[in-house]
């Protein structure tokens, strides 16, 4: 009688496969989540991870097994395993077998079953695409890193930044690395951007957050002018208070973005206030630009390099 209360052999087989595939998301997300991927490959990776139903299923399975004191879905009593058997069959049966299985379902359950099967197949398919793209990027990365650098004009970083649009200014500020020993050129360039009314408020906030987090005004860095740092940071704080910057639409990202999330709580400990009551809601637009800054030097974005080198169509063919 105890034996009969367990799922049959075929059901146990498909349950084991389903459980393993749900658990597989941990490896997939670990392998492709933390990898430093260039835009827009990073966006595609984030989209794939966000639409994957396996994490939620994995948690549900894990909790069910913990409650039952089991390690495998096939060890559950049949009535407890039935919801997972239904999901497993919906996800894993061949098209012909699924069509036959679907006909046996209650009419009111068929649409939900089809939706789950579609979502499952899309998630697996997209992860296969992501794996292929990551593999391609790994092959191209040495060439890209060798060819991505851009030449600065005479006069260095400041005239280069002056020639950018406001989206380029935002990219520059969010990419700034104040810890780099060769960062002496970035403070004058940042100061010029902060003095422009067309600079976005959230560009200014990104600068102020990163500058205060890195304490560029404390005089401990030989490559930075502390008097200029204090002057610019103070002026930015006043500009935010006075509504100097005309727009507030850009989303803050990178390390500066992390600092901004903490800034409101830490503001009392920083000498230059952000005047949160005056700046409005955070921006949501990530400006489009073909330029990024690595170690404070301009480089072509990966997508721009793909286009310039004629590799774009071939690279994205699998996606």
N, C-alpha and C positions, 0 to 999 in steps of 0.2 A: 504493500500500500504506500509506503514511504517513497519507494522508487517511482511509482506511478504519479506521485505528486510533483515530480521534477519535470522540467522540459525534456522532450524527446531528443534523440541523438542529433537529428538534423537541426532542430531548434538550438541545441547547445552549440553546435558548430557555427551557426550564423551569429549567435550571441557573442561567442568568443571573438570572431572576426570584427564585429561591430564595436565591442569593447576596446579592442586593440587599436582600431582606427580612431576612435574618440580620444584615446590616450595619446595617439600619435601627434595630436595637435601641440602637445607640450614640446616635443622635439622640433616640430615644424616652426613654431613660434620662437623657440630659442635660437634656431638656426638662422632665421630670416628677420626676426624682430629687432634684436640689438645691433645687427650689422649696420655699419655706417654706409648708407646708400645715398647716392646723389639724387637730387630732384631731376625729373619727377618720378624716378623709380621708388623713392621713399614714399611718395603719395600712393602709388599703386600697392606697395607693401602694406601700408596702413589700411587701405580699402579692403584688401584681401583678408587681413586679420579681423577687421571689424565685422565683416559679413560671414565669418566662419561660425557655423552652429555648433561645432565640436566642443569648444570650451564649456558652454552651458550644459551640454549633454554629459561631458566628463564629470562635472561637479555633481550632477543629478545621479549618475551611476555610482560615483564614489560615496555619496551620502547614503544611497540605498544599500550598498554593500556593507558600509560601516554599521548601519542600523541592524542589519541581519547577521553581522559577524561573519561575513563571507568575503572571498577575494575574487570570485568569478560570477558573472551573471548566470551562468549555467547551473550554479549551485543553489540558486533561489528556488523557492517553491513556485510551481507553475503559475499560479494566479498572480504572484508578485512579479514574475518575469514577463508576463503577457504584454504589458505596455512596451517593454524593450524589444520583445520579439516582433511586435508590429512595426516599430521604428526600424529595426534591423532589416526586416524583409522589404520595407518601403525603400530603404537606402540601397540595399545590396543586391536584390534580385535582378536578373537580366530583364531586358525590356519585355520579352515574351512572357516570362514567369510573373513579372510584376503586373502585366495586363490581366493575366488570369487571377492573380491575387486580389487586384483592385475590384474585379467583378464580384468577389465574395464579400467585400466590405459593405457595411450599411451605406446607403446612398448619402446620408448626411456626413459620413466620414471621408468620402472620396476626395473632396476638394482639399481638405487639410493634408491628406496623404500625398496628393500630387504636389502641393506646395512644398512640403518637407523634402520630397524626393528631388524636386527642382533645386531647392536651396542647397541640399547636400551635394548634388552633382556639380553645381556651380562652384561651391567652395573647394572641392577636390580639384576641379579643372583649373581654377585660378591659382591654387597653390602649385600645380604643375607648371603653369605659365611663369609664376614668380621664380620657381627654382631655375627654369631655363634662362630667365633674364638675369638672375644673380650670377649664374654660371657665365653668361656672356659678358657681364660687367667685370667679373674676375679676370677674364681673358683680356679685356680691353683696358683695364685699369692701369697697367704699367705704361701703355702708350699714352693714355689720357693724362696721367700725372706728369709725363715727360713733356707733353705738348700744350698743356692748359695755360701756362703762365702768359701774362700779357705784359708788354713793355710799357713802362711809365714814360710820360713826356718829359722834356727838360723842365726842371723845377720840381719833379717828384710827384708825391701823392696829392698834394693840394690842387694843382691844376687838373689832375685827373678827376678828382672828386667834383670839382667845380663844373666839369663838363657833363656830369651825370644828371639824370632827372631825379625827381624826389623819391621815386621807387629805388633808384640806385643809392641815394643817400641812406635810405632806410636799411637796405641790404648791408651797406658799409658799417653803419652803427651797430647793427645786430651781430655782425661778424667780427667786430673789433676784439682783439685780444690784448688787454692792457698789461698782461704779465710778460709779454714778449720783450726781450731786451732791446730789440730794434724797433720799438713802438714809438720812437720820438716823433715821427712824422704824422702819427694819427691824431695827436691832440690838436695841432693847428687846423687839420682838415675837419675834425669834429667841431671845433670852435666856429669855423666858417659856416658849417651846416646849421648849427644851433642859432646862428644869427639871421637865418633866412625865415621870413614869415611863412613861406611855402613849405617849410619843414613840417611834417606831421607831428601832432602832439605826442603820439605814441613812439615816434622816432626819438623825440626829446626825452620821454620817460625812459626808453630803453637805454639811452646814453646815461642819464642820471643814475639809474639803478645800477648799471654795470660799473660806472665810475665810482660810486660810493661803495659798492661791494668790493671793488679792488683797491679802495682807499688811495686813489691816484693823487689826492690832495695832501697826503701826509708827509711828503718830502723824502720818502725812503727810496724812491726810484731815481737813479741818476739820469735815466733817459727821459724823464718827464719833468716839465717845468711846473713846480707846485703852485707858484703864483698864478700862472695861466690857468691851471686846473681849478683853483679856488674861484677865480674870476668867472670862468665859463660855467661852472656848476652853480654858482650863485645866480648868474644871469638866467640860466635855464629855469631854475626854481622860480625866479621872479616872473619870467615869461609865462610859465604855466599858470601862475596866480593871476596874471593880468590878461590872459586870453590872447597872447601875442600870436600863437600859432593858429592858422586858419582852419585846419582840418584835423580830424581825429579818427581816421579810418583804417590805419594799418595795424595788422596783427603783429605782436612782438613774438619773436621766436629765438631759438638757440639759447645760449647761456643767459643772455640778457632777459629772455622770457621767463626763465626760472627765477631770476632775481626779482622781476616785477611781481610775480605771484607772492613773493615774500615781503615785498617792499612796504605794503600798507601796515603789516604787523610790526615791521622793524623801523618804521619811519621815525618813531620817537627817539631812536638811538642814532639817527643820522642827522648831520648838521644842516642839510638842505632839504626842506620839505617838498613833497610832491603835490600838495594842494589838491588832494583827490576830489574835494567837493567842486572843483572848478574844471576838471578835465573831462568829465562825462564817461560814458560807457567805453570799455575797451574796444579797440578796432578789431575788425574781422577779416580785412582784405590782406592777402599776402601779395605784395607787388610783383609783377612779372619783370624779370630782368635777366639778361644773358650773362651777367657778371656776378661773381662771388669773390669773397676775400678770404684767403687762407694765409694764416700767419701775417695778416695785415697787408698782404700783397694781392693785387687783382688777378683773377684767373677767369677764364671762360667757364661758364656752367657746363655740366656734362651734356645737357641737351644741345646747347649751342655748339659744343665741340663735335657732337654726333652729326649735326647738320652741316657744319663747315667741312667736315671730312667725308661727307657723303655716306655715312654709316647709319643714319637715322632709320630709314625704311627697313633695312636688314635687322637692326637691333630690335625694333618693336614688332617684327613680323609675328612672333609667337604670342603677343598679347592682343 
